[in-house]
Amino acid sequence: MPDSILARLKLFATVPPDELDKLWASLRPCHTPAGTVLFYEDECGDHFYVIVSGRVEVVKGLGTPDERRLALRGPGDFLGEMSLLNRDGRRTASVRVIETADLLEMRRAEFDVLLHRYPLLAYEMVRVMSDRLTTTQNAIITDLRQRNQQLQTAYEALQAAQVQLIEKERLERDLRLAHEIQMGLLPQAWPPAPGYDFGARMAPARAVGGDLYDGVPSGPAAVNLVIGDVADKGMPAAIFMAQALALLRAEASRGAEPAAALRQVNRLLLGMNRLDVFVTALSARLELATGEVAYARAGHELPLVAAPDGTVTRPPQKRGQPLAIFDDLALDEGRITLPPGGALLIFSDGVTDARALSGESYGSARLAGSLRAEVAVSGSAQALCDRLLARVMAFQGTAPQHDDITLLVVCRYAR
């Protein structure tokens, strides 16, 4: 029986059949369960194994993050011989049983005797070791090629990411500059108006927006006010906003009546509207002596007037169409009076359309209530405007802002 087992092992093919029994006597059979580590890398070894059945794996860096399988060994293979051939006797790798194995163990002393008695075994071992070295070298070359390809792919991805990062930084820089330019287009100071105070605040939904506002003196006795909302967002809206603001400012500076100013701007925008967008607007003239406000509304939100006693009123709504759509523009014209101690609020629909996380909108009623509460607090028109904006932002919370928000406040001093 023992000699039949050895006869099937290629390593002992050169041993004469009548010597197999003697050879068997120098070998120690081992039945080893899966998961057993036969030996560890770098430890000193004084024996090697021949596999009769089962499978083992040869591993570098066993138990470390860099663990890597070098080879699988099965029936007829031998392993651990390098520690018997190396001068320092150290194992070059670890070996772990992965399928219950029957092994034959041979110690160094028996190994030396075996090689002296059967020198042809050395040739067989050298041949196998040469084949293993060739296989290992080929595997290393293949692995290096794969790793090189992975590195090349990672390098190319890194280059692409760097290009995207540079482009993103350039775009962000351009948007910051565009934001500064757009904010610079808005009035930096309000016209002199004894008895009145002005304030405004704009919060774009993006870096740049499509809302606008302005205040231009109309002689010594009146101030022309304008607010607008381009029906788009981002850079296209910002470009159209700049065009509309320039035209509205020019008409207001020329002293045109609110309705005439809007109709002239509408004609000009129709001739330059390549973006197929439109703008809602409200143009108003405030008479300083009386507090009377004559306005023309092109599809924009109606203004609110808060009296000193807390009453908030809104003029009746009539038909008004946005600019840059119709040749024959229909406008909503009206008059309201800003009483002493009261406040006028002109705003874009981004205020009332602001939504909380629940989906509820800020709404006209809530805005009127906020205006009523804030008018009772002393302070400048700008402070009133800032408090109203803070209320809207607090209501919105962490919900995304979908539209530009603009508020323009005029306060009339009490006599």
One Martini backbone bead per residue (centre of mass of N, CA, C, O) as a GRO file, in nm:
protein
  415
    1MET     BB    1   0.059   0.059  -0.025
    2PRO     BB    2   0.286   0.277   0.009
    3ASP     BB    3   0.417   0.226  -0.270
    4SER     BB    4   0.167   0.320  -0.437
    5ILE     BB    5   0.169   0.612  -0.348
    6LEU     BB    6   0.461   0.686  -0.440
    7ALA     BB    7   0.430   0.596  -0.742
    8ARG     BB    8   0.227   0.850  -0.802
    9LEU     BB    9   0.476   1.027  -0.749
   10LYS     BB   10   0.686   1.211  -0.943
   11LEU     BB   11   0.931   1.261  -0.752
   12PHE     BB   12   0.961   0.916  -0.722
   13ALA     BB   13   1.015   0.789  -1.013
   14THR     BB   14   1.342   0.715  -0.965
   15VAL     BB   15   1.259   0.511  -0.764
   16PRO     BB   16   1.287   0.211  -0.687
   17PRO     BB   17   1.047  -0.010  -0.602
   18ASP     BB   18   1.225  -0.163  -0.371
   19GLU     BB   19   1.262   0.140  -0.214
   20LEU     BB   20   0.982   0.250  -0.111
   21ASP     BB   21   0.970   0.135   0.173
   22LYS     BB   22   1.213   0.292   0.280
   23LEU     BB   23   1.102   0.572   0.216
   24TRP     BB   24   0.847   0.556   0.391
   25ALA     BB   25   1.004   0.544   0.663
   26SER     BB   26   1.099   0.865   0.620
   27LEU     BB   27   0.793   0.925   0.640
   28ARG     BB   28   0.525   1.151   0.757
   29PRO     BB   29   0.209   1.130   0.803
   30CYS     BB   30  -0.052   1.386   0.725
   31HIS     BB   31  -0.357   1.510   0.864
   32THR     BB   32  -0.501   1.815   0.725
   33PRO     BB   33  -0.694   2.070   0.786
   34ALA     BB   34  -0.861   2.323   0.703
   35GLY     BB   35  -0.666   2.627   0.785
   36THR     BB   36  -0.392   2.529   0.804
   37VAL     BB   37  -0.066   2.624   0.898
   38LEU     BB   38   0.234   2.496   0.812
   39PHE     BB   39   0.382   2.778   0.746
   40TYR     BB   40   0.590   3.068   0.781
   41GLU     BB   41   0.716   3.342   0.691
   42ASP     BB   42   1.067   3.353   0.793
   43GLU     BB   43   1.088   3.088   0.904
   44CYS     BB   44   1.240   2.815   1.015
   45GLY     BB   45   1.337   2.517   0.829
   46ASP     BB   46   1.334   2.124   0.847
   47HIS     BB   47   1.097   2.076   0.627
   48PHE     BB   48   0.893   1.886   0.399
   49TYR     BB   49   0.629   1.844   0.145
   50VAL     BB   50   0.395   1.595   0.027
   51ILE     BB   51   0.119   1.570  -0.184
   52VAL     BB   52  -0.154   1.345  -0.195
   53SER     BB   53  -0.397   1.530  -0.091
   54GLY     BB   54  -0.540   1.810  -0.176
   55ARG     BB   55  -0.504   2.167  -0.079
   56VAL     BB   56  -0.280   2.449  -0.127
   57GLU     BB   57  -0.142   2.772  -0.031
   58VAL     BB   58   0.064   3.034  -0.148
   59VAL     BB   59   0.176   3.305   0.074
   60LYS     BB   60   0.196   3.654   0.092
   61GLY     BB   61   0.138   3.833   0.367
   62LEU     BB   62   0.004   3.695   0.596
   63GLY     BB   63  -0.243   3.887   0.760
   64THR     BB   64  -0.230   4.127   0.562
   65PRO     BB   65  -0.319   4.377   0.341
   66ASP     BB   66  -0.094   4.230   0.130
   67GLU     BB   67  -0.220   3.977   0.068
   68ARG     BB   68  -0.090   3.702  -0.150
   69ARG     BB   69  -0.137   3.477  -0.396
   70LEU     BB   70   0.085   3.260  -0.571
   71ALA     BB   71  -0.027   2.951  -0.520
   72LEU     BB   72  -0.129   2.623  -0.613
   73ARG     BB   73  -0.145   2.299  -0.448
   74GLY     BB   74  -0.126   1.947  -0.525
   75PRO     BB   75  -0.112   1.648  -0.614
   76GLY     BB   76   0.250   1.582  -0.625
   77ASP     BB   77   0.337   1.812  -0.472
   78PHE     BB   78   0.588   2.027  -0.337
   79LEU     BB   79   0.695   2.180  -0.015
   80GLY     BB   80   0.964   2.358   0.156
   81GLU     BB   81   1.249   2.323   0.007
   82MET     BB   82   1.388   2.607   0.035
   83SER     BB   83   1.478   2.577   0.337
   84LEU     BB   84   1.685   2.339   0.256
   85LEU     BB   85   1.852   2.518   0.040
   86ASN     BB   86   1.891   2.745   0.210
   87ARG     BB   87   2.123   2.877   0.415
   88ASP     BB   88   1.910   3.004   0.641
   89GLY     BB   89   1.622   2.836   0.631
   90ARG     BB   90   1.400   3.020   0.511
   91ARG     BB   91   1.093   3.112   0.446
   92THR     BB   92   0.932   3.257   0.151
   93ALA     BB   93   0.648   3.143   0.258
   94SER     BB   94   0.325   3.069   0.306
   95VAL     BB   95   0.112   2.784   0.420
   96ARG     BB   96  -0.230   2.687   0.333
   97VAL     BB   97  -0.502   2.502   0.398
   98ILE     BB   98  -0.804   2.457   0.177
   99GLU     BB   99  -0.794   2.128   0.163
  100THR     BB  100  -0.799   1.857   0.290
  101ALA     BB  101  -0.483   1.696   0.377
  102ASP     BB  102  -0.240   1.466   0.254
  103LEU     BB  103   0.083   1.418   0.396
  104LEU     BB  104   0.445   1.425   0.351
  105GLU     BB  105   0.705   1.423   0.585
  106MET     BB  106   1.042   1.573   0.571
  107ARG     BB  107   1.346   1.587   0.692
  108ARG     BB  108   1.658   1.700   0.655
  109ALA     BB  109   1.815   1.436   0.697
  110GLU     BB  110   1.648   1.262   0.499
  111PHE     BB  111   1.693   1.444   0.255
  112ASP     BB  112   2.000   1.408   0.230
  113VAL     BB  113   1.993   1.103   0.197
  114LEU     BB  114   1.811   1.093  -0.051
  115LEU     BB  115   2.002   1.251  -0.245
  116HIS     BB  116   2.236   1.046  -0.225
  117ARG     BB  117   2.073   0.790  -0.321
  118TYR     BB  118   1.883   0.996  -0.522
  119PRO     BB  119   1.995   1.226  -0.742
  120LEU     BB  120   1.751   1.253  -0.945
  121LEU     BB  121   1.572   1.422  -0.759
  122ALA     BB  122   1.714   1.691  -0.808
  123TYR     BB  123   1.624   1.725  -1.100
  124GLU     BB  124   1.323   1.727  -1.047
  125MET     BB  125   1.325   1.972  -0.855
  126VAL     BB  126   1.457   2.174  -1.049
  127ARG     BB  127   1.242   2.158  -1.265
  128VAL     BB  128   1.007   2.250  -1.093
  129MET     BB  129   1.136   2.515  -0.998
  130SER     BB  130   1.165   2.632  -1.282
  131ASP     BB  131   0.866   2.631  -1.352
  132ARG     BB  132   0.781   2.810  -1.117
  133LEU     BB  133   0.953   3.053  -1.189
  134THR     BB  134   0.825   3.104  -1.463
  135THR     BB  135   0.537   3.139  -1.361
  136THR     BB  136   0.599   3.369  -1.165
  137GLN     BB  137   0.714   3.566  -1.367
  138ASN     BB  138   0.463   3.581  -1.546
  139ALA     BB  139   0.276   3.680  -1.321
  140ILE     BB  140   0.432   3.937  -1.257
  141ILE     BB  141   0.416   4.063  -1.535
  142THR     BB  142   0.110   4.067  -1.552
  143ASP     BB  143   0.068   4.233  -1.293
  144LEU     BB  144   0.232   4.480  -1.383
  145ARG     BB  145   0.063   4.544  -1.629
  146GLN     BB  146  -0.202   4.589  -1.478
  147ARG     BB  147  -0.096   4.809  -1.288
  148ASN     BB  148  -0.006   4.999  -1.512
  149GLN     BB  149  -0.288   5.034  -1.631
  150GLN     BB  150  -0.416   5.143  -1.372
  151LEU     BB  151  -0.227   5.386  -1.346
  152GLN     BB  152  -0.297   5.509  -1.619
  153THR     BB  153  -0.597   5.541  -1.564
  154ALA     BB  154  -0.564   5.713  -1.307
  155TYR     BB  155  -0.402   5.939  -1.442
  156GLU     BB  156  -0.617   6.020  -1.648
  157ALA     BB  157  -0.836   6.080  -1.437
  158LEU     BB  158  -0.671   6.298  -1.292
  159GLN     BB  159  -0.644   6.486  -1.530
  160ALA     BB  160  -0.947   6.524  -1.578
  161ALA     BB  161  -1.006   6.632  -1.292
  162GLN     BB  162  -0.820   6.876  -1.313
  163VAL     BB  163  -0.963   7.009  -1.546
  164GLN     BB  164  -1.237   7.030  -1.402
  165LEU     BB  165  -1.135   7.196  -1.163
  166ILE     BB  166  -1.035   7.437  -1.324
  167GLU     BB  167  -1.308   7.494  -1.460
  168LYS     BB  168  -1.466   7.531  -1.199
  169GLU     BB  169  -1.297   7.766  -1.087
  170ARG     BB  170  -1.344   7.951  -1.329
  171LEU     BB  171  -1.652   7.959  -1.310
  172GLU     BB  172  -1.666   8.065  -1.021
  173ARG     BB  173  -1.512   8.324  -1.081
  174ASP     BB  174  -1.707   8.430  -1.296
  175LEU     BB  175  -1.958   8.434  -1.110
  176ARG     BB  176  -1.848   8.629  -0.902
  177LEU     BB  177  -1.807   8.856  -1.103
  178ALA     BB  178  -2.100   8.868  -1.203
  179HIS     BB  179  -2.218   8.936  -0.928
  180GLU     BB  180  -2.066   9.202  -0.888
  181ILE     BB  181  -2.171   9.337  -1.141
  182GLN     BB  182  -2.472   9.317  -1.077
  183MET     BB  183  -2.462   9.469  -0.807
  184GLY     BB  184  -2.341   9.730  -0.949
  185LEU     BB  185  -2.610   9.802  -1.110
  186LEU     BB  186  -2.723   9.878  -0.863
  187PRO     BB  187  -2.804  10.092  -0.637
  188GLN     BB  188  -2.582  10.271  -0.411
  189ALA     BB  189  -2.788  10.515  -0.407
  190TRP     BB  190  -3.025  10.737  -0.306
  191PRO     BB  191  -3.228  10.970  -0.362
  192PRO     BB  192  -3.318  11.268  -0.271
  193ALA     BB  193  -3.577  11.256   0.010
  194PRO     BB  194  -3.749  11.439   0.195
  195GLY     BB  195  -3.913  11.226   0.433
  196TYR     BB  196  -3.743  10.974   0.328
  197ASP     BB  197  -3.686  10.611   0.301
  198PHE     BB  198  -3.455  10.359   0.177
  199GLY     BB  199  -3.478  10.001   0.075
  200ALA     BB  200  -3.285   9.699  -0.021
  201ARG     BB  201  -3.313   9.345  -0.138
  202MET     BB  202  -3.112   9.076  -0.287
  203ALA     BB  203  -3.171   8.709  -0.353
  204PRO     BB  204  -3.030   8.492  -0.530
  205ALA     BB  205  -3.056   8.159  -0.634
  206ARG     BB  206  -2.793   8.234  -0.762
  207ALA     BB  207  -2.520   8.399  -0.841
  208VAL     BB  208  -2.725   8.488  -1.053
  209GLY     BB  209  -2.996   8.701  -1.169
  210GLY     BB  210  -3.340   8.849  -1.266
  211ASP     BB  211  -3.350   9.077  -1.078
  212LEU     BB  212  -3.475   9.423  -1.018
  213TYR     BB  213  -3.375   9.766  -0.924
  214ASP     BB  214  -3.478  10.123  -0.873
  215GLY     BB  215  -3.368  10.480  -0.823
  216VAL     BB  216  -3.495  10.794  -0.962
  217PRO     BB  217  -3.487  11.108  -1.019
  218SER     BB  218  -3.772  11.354  -1.070
  219GLY     BB  219  -3.657  11.585  -0.985
  220PRO     BB  220  -3.732  11.755  -0.676
  221ALA     BB  221  -4.046  11.602  -0.638
  222ALA     BB  222  -3.941  11.307  -0.739
  223VAL     BB  223  -3.956  10.937  -0.760
  224ASN     BB  224  -3.834  10.668  -0.944
  225LEU     BB  225  -3.959  10.334  -0.948
  226VAL     BB  226  -3.820   9.992  -0.989
  227ILE     BB  227  -3.930   9.655  -1.077
  228GLY     BB  228  -3.801   9.319  -1.161
  229ASP     BB  229  -3.870   8.991  -1.347
  230VAL     BB  230  -3.710   8.737  -1.484
  231ALA     BB  231  -3.813   8.439  -1.666
  232ASP     BB  232  -3.536   8.329  -1.517
  233LYS     BB  233  -3.205   8.184  -1.480
  234GLY     BB  234  -2.908   8.294  -1.445
  235MET     BB  235  -2.731   8.414  -1.707
  236PRO     BB  236  -2.966   8.487  -1.899
  237ALA     BB  237  -3.116   8.660  -1.688
  238ALA     BB  238  -2.882   8.859  -1.632
  239ILE     BB  239  -2.865   8.978  -1.915
  240PHE     BB  240  -3.161   9.073  -1.936
  241MET     BB  241  -3.156   9.244  -1.683
  242ALA     BB  242  -2.947   9.453  -1.783
  243GLN     BB  243  -3.116   9.555  -2.017
  244ALA     BB  244  -3.374   9.636  -1.864
  245LEU     BB  245  -3.241   9.828  -1.660
  246ALA     BB  246  -3.125  10.031  -1.861
  247LEU     BB  247  -3.399  10.111  -1.987
  248LEU     BB  248  -3.553  10.192  -1.729
  249ARG     BB  249  -3.350  10.406  -1.637
  250ALA     BB  250  -3.368  10.587  -1.884
  251GLU     BB  251  -3.674  10.650  -1.859
  252ALA     BB  252  -3.665  10.763  -1.570
  253SER     BB  253  -3.455  10.992  -1.626
  254ARG     BB  254  -3.651  11.125  -1.848
  255GLY     BB  255  -3.950  11.137  -1.699
  256ALA     BB  256  -4.136  10.918  -1.752
  257GLU     BB  257  -4.410  10.773  -1.739
  258PRO     BB  258  -4.474  10.464  -1.633
  259ALA     BB  259  -4.632  10.362  -1.885
  260ALA     BB  260  -4.445  10.483  -2.103
  261ALA     BB  261  -4.191  10.339  -2.012
  262LEU     BB  262  -4.289  10.044  -2.053
  263ARG     BB  263  -4.358  10.065  -2.356
  264GLN     BB  264  -4.074  10.139  -2.454
  265VAL     BB  265  -3.928   9.893  -2.340
  266ASN     BB  266  -4.094   9.684  -2.491
  267ARG     BB  267  -4.005   9.765  -2.776
  268LEU     BB  268  -3.699   9.717  -2.730
  269LEU     BB  269  -3.711   9.416  -2.634
  270LEU     BB  270  -3.841   9.296  -2.888
  271GLY     BB  271  -3.573   9.366  -3.064
  272MET     BB  272  -3.365   9.186  -2.839
  273ASN     BB  273  -3.514   8.899  -2.803
  274ARG     BB  274  -3.316   8.599  -2.814
  275LEU     BB  275  -3.425   8.423  -2.545
  276ASP     BB  276  -3.732   8.401  -2.493
  277VAL     BB  277  -3.809   8.616  -2.276
  278PHE     BB  278  -3.938   8.770  -1.976
  279VAL     BB  279  -4.072   9.068  -1.794
  280THR     BB  280  -4.157   9.183  -1.500
  281ALA     BB  281  -4.313   9.505  -1.395
  282LEU     BB  282  -4.267   9.809  -1.185
  283SER     BB  283  -4.376  10.147  -1.219
  284ALA     BB  284  -4.296  10.441  -1.013
  285ARG     BB  285  -4.431  10.756  -0.872
  286LEU     BB  286  -4.306  10.969  -0.617
  287GLU     BB  287  -4.462  11.214  -0.433
  288LEU     BB  288  -4.324  11.401  -0.186
  289ALA     BB  289  -4.556  11.590  -0.083
  290THR     BB  290  -4.801  11.348  -0.074
  291GLY     BB  291  -4.735  11.026  -0.131
  292GLU     BB  292  -4.798  10.971  -0.415
  293VAL     BB  293  -4.857  10.669  -0.622
  294ALA     BB  294  -4.775  10.608  -0.951
  295TYR     BB  295  -4.863  10.313  -1.146
  296ALA     BB  296  -4.721  10.042  -1.347
  297ARG     BB  297  -4.823   9.706  -1.449
  298ALA     BB  298  -4.623   9.415  -1.579
  299GLY     BB  299  -4.718   9.136  -1.425
  300HIS     BB  300  -4.677   9.217  -1.139
  301GLU     BB  301  -4.664   9.267  -0.825
  302LEU     BB  302  -4.833   9.407  -0.584
  303PRO     BB  303  -4.836   9.644  -0.367
  304LEU     BB  304  -4.768   9.752  -0.028
  305VAL     BB  305  -4.949   9.922   0.245
  306ALA     BB  306  -4.843  10.069   0.554
  307ALA     BB  307  -4.982  10.183   0.829
  308PRO     BB  308  -4.938  10.304   1.146
  309ASP     BB  309  -5.190  10.111   1.255
  310GLY     BB  310  -5.131   9.829   1.066
  311THR     BB  311  -5.248   9.869   0.800
  312VAL     BB  312  -5.289   9.655   0.507
  313THR     BB  313  -5.268   9.733   0.159
  314ARG     BB  314  -5.418   9.654  -0.166
  315PRO     BB  315  -5.456   9.699  -0.473
  316PRO     BB  316  -5.634   9.647  -0.730
  317GLN     BB  317  -5.661   9.407  -0.981
  318LYS     BB  318  -5.541   9.416  -1.311
  319ARG     BB  319  -5.451   9.410  -1.628
  320GLY     BB  320  -5.116   9.263  -1.691
  321GLN     BB  321  -4.830   9.256  -1.901
  322PRO     BB  322  -4.548   9.145  -1.997
  323LEU     BB  323  -4.246   9.193  -2.119
  324ALA     BB  324  -4.147   9.081  -2.446
  325ILE     BB  325  -4.433   8.981  -2.609
  326PHE     BB  326  -4.618   9.238  -2.670
  327ASP     BB  327  -4.712   9.499  -2.864
  328ASP     BB  328  -4.996   9.528  -2.716
  329LEU     BB  329  -4.978   9.658  -2.417
  330ALA     BB  330  -5.102   9.564  -2.102
  331LEU     BB  331  -5.186   9.776  -1.822
  332ASP     BB  332  -5.163   9.837  -1.471
  333GLU     BB  333  -5.323  10.118  -1.337
  334GLY     BB  334  -5.238  10.334  -1.047
  335ARG     BB  335  -5.320  10.459  -0.705
  336ILE     BB  336  -5.134  10.555  -0.413
  337THR     BB  337  -5.084  10.614  -0.054
  338LEU     BB  338  -4.825  10.737   0.155
  339PRO     BB  339  -4.825  10.768   0.476
  340PRO     BB  340  -4.739  10.897   0.751
  341GLY     BB  341  -4.552  10.632   0.896
  342GLY     BB  342  -4.526  10.461   0.650
  343ALA     BB  343  -4.517  10.176   0.408
  344LEU     BB  344  -4.355  10.056   0.110
  345LEU     BB  345  -4.400   9.744  -0.080
  346ILE     BB  346  -4.178   9.600  -0.312
  347PHE     BB  347  -4.195   9.284  -0.505
  348SER     BB  348  -4.120   8.961  -0.569
  349ASP     BB  349  -4.237   8.630  -0.617
  350GLY     BB  350  -4.008   8.499  -0.440
  351VAL     BB  351  -4.146   8.560  -0.171
  352THR     BB  352  -4.431   8.410  -0.192
  353ASP     BB  353  -4.286   8.135  -0.320
  354ALA     BB  354  -4.158   8.054  -0.081
  355ARG     BB  355  -4.038   7.738   0.057
  356ALA     BB  356  -4.076   7.489   0.255
  357LEU     BB  357  -4.022   7.162   0.322
  358SER     BB  358  -4.342   7.106   0.314
  359GLY     BB  359  -4.438   7.322   0.060
  360GLU     BB  360  -4.504   7.577   0.181
  361SER     BB  361  -4.592   7.898   0.125
  362TYR     BB  362  -4.567   8.218   0.220
  363GLY     BB  363  -4.736   8.435   0.101
  364SER     BB  364  -4.940   8.714   0.121
  365ALA     BB  365  -5.045   8.703   0.415
  366ARG     BB  366  -4.771   8.671   0.555
  367LEU     BB  367  -4.644   8.928   0.440
  368ALA     BB  368  -4.847   9.126   0.563
  369GLY     BB  369  -4.788   9.042   0.859
  370SER     BB  370  -4.487   9.115   0.856
  371LEU     BB  371  -4.524   9.415   0.788
  372ARG     BB  372  -4.698   9.487   1.031
  373ALA     BB  373  -4.484   9.407   1.249
  374GLU     BB  374  -4.230   9.580   1.139
  375VAL     BB  375  -4.344   9.872   1.140
  376ALA     BB  376  -4.351   9.885   1.463
  377VAL     BB  377  -4.050   9.900   1.421
  378SER     BB  378  -3.788  10.066   1.465
  379GLY     BB  379  -3.626  10.222   1.183
  380SER     BB  380  -3.510  10.166   0.892
  381ALA     BB  381  -3.573  10.067   0.574
  382GLN     BB  382  -3.342   9.863   0.566
  383ALA     BB  383  -3.414   9.714   0.826
  384LEU     BB  384  -3.694   9.628   0.733
  385CYS     BB  385  -3.598   9.468   0.489
  386ASP     BB  386  -3.414   9.268   0.645
  387ARG     BB  387  -3.639   9.147   0.824
  388LEU     BB  388  -3.813   9.034   0.599
  389LEU     BB  389  -3.598   8.847   0.480
  390ALA     BB  390  -3.550   8.682   0.738
  391ARG     BB  391  -3.833   8.561   0.747
  392VAL     BB  392  -3.821   8.410   0.479
  393MET     BB  393  -3.565   8.238   0.542
  394ALA     BB  394  -3.678   8.101   0.797
  395PHE     BB  395  -3.912   7.963   0.652
  396GLN     BB  396  -3.736   7.805   0.446
  397GLY     BB  397  -3.465   7.724   0.547
  398THR     BB  398  -3.334   7.423   0.396
  399ALA     BB  399  -3.468   7.490   0.157
  400PRO     BB  400  -3.470   7.548  -0.160
  401GLN     BB  401  -3.402   7.809  -0.382
  402HIS     BB  402  -3.600   7.891  -0.679
  403ASP     BB  403  -3.596   8.213  -0.639
  404ASP     BB  404  -3.578   8.529  -0.658
  405ILE     BB  405  -3.526   8.790  -0.405
  406THR     BB  406  -3.718   9.101  -0.373
  407LEU     BB  407  -3.685   9.418  -0.189
  408LEU     BB  408  -3.877   9.733  -0.155
  409VAL     BB  409  -3.845  10.022   0.063
  410VAL     BB  410  -4.074  10.285   0.180
  411CYS     BB  411  -4.038  10.553   0.407
  412ARG     BB  412  -4.248  10.775   0.600
  413TYR     BB  413  -4.237  11.028   0.781
  414ALA     BB  414  -4.349  11.161   1.053
  415ARG     BB  415  -4.484  11.480   1.147
   0.00000   0.00000   0.00000
